[in-house]
Amino acid sequence: MSTNKTPPPFVYRDWCIQDPVFDVRKYGLDPEDNPDLYYWNGWLWKREQGEFKPVAPISESELDKDVQRRLQNWRETGLMPLDESDPEQVQRAREEWKKRVWSAPNPW
């Protein structure tokens, strides 16, 4: 979790997680409103009218267990940088996505 209370500027990455949490009420959101939520770089983000707005810093322990495993796997396999502010790590993760995910054969 980010200890910084000021969110970083949002940058969409392949490793952003959509719909990452179970109980959004904790963040003042109504699940019946079906908010468009994302987890990225230690923050919960809400997309409204195409813009990403920070909701709150969030601990990965609050995320769905499957999401936690996915993030761990992505870090271990190089699909996600350990430090989002390190441009070299971000570039390596992008290249790994291109090589392993986006160039994979279409299963359909």
GIBELZI-V736125 format. One line per field, one symbol per residue. phi: phi as a letter, one per 40 degrees, with the letter a starting at -180 (. if undefined). psi: psi as a letter, one per 30 degrees, with the letter a starting at -180 (. if undefined). Layout:
BEGIN
phi = ???
psi = ???
END
This chain:
BEGIN
phi = .cccccccccbcbcccbcfcbcbccdbgbccccfccbbbafgbcbbcbfgbcbccacacccccddccdcccccccccgcaccbcccdccccccdccccccbccccccc
psi = kkfkfkklkkjklfgkkkifldjfefggkjfffhkjklkkhglkkkkkhfkkkkelkkkffflkeeeeeeeeeeeeggfkkejfgjeeeeeeeeeeeeeeefgkkkf.
END
